């Protein structure tokens, strides 16, 4: 499946049809539907409690119950919508495209806008975190992009192709130290985390 775009070039890495990713997506959808069901159950429970409560309930109690019902219904719908769409990463000859699902738009970054990639990031206890951090230049809306490694199967092939286009820092980095360094450089906001 080789698509072409004059600015982006041919696709050189595309795992959208890989069955392992399809199974992961299926598991995620089941979990998301489960969470949505729990939120809907809470909303219906509070709606039922409101319905059977005595009619002399004061205004503010009624308002708070209805507000909580609406909030929980909204949360359930948002969680359900988040499960639609299929996240993916595409590497083109001239850039990289991300899609994180139904509630997010596709993002494309030319390789020239990616300053550096960090690939070995560890938490405080020394466990490797399952994401890659891309540092972007000032032409991008944000100065960094976090890419979950769960979006593709062949991590080695992906990194091999990315390494040909982008400077990769593959020495071990502790997340806390890296976050501090990026805050000092103005890449991360004061309270922003890498994940």
Secondary structure, DSSP 8 states (H G I E B T S, - for coil): -----TTT--EEEE-TT-HHHHHHHHHHHHHHHHHHHHHHHHHHHHHHHHHHS-TT--HHHHHHHHHHHHHHHHHHHHHHHHTSS--EEEEESSEEEEE--TTS--EEEEGGGEEEEE--EE-TTS-B-SEEEEEE-TTSSSSEEEEEGGG-S-HHHHHHHHHTTS-EE-S-EEHHHHHHHHHHTTSS-TT----
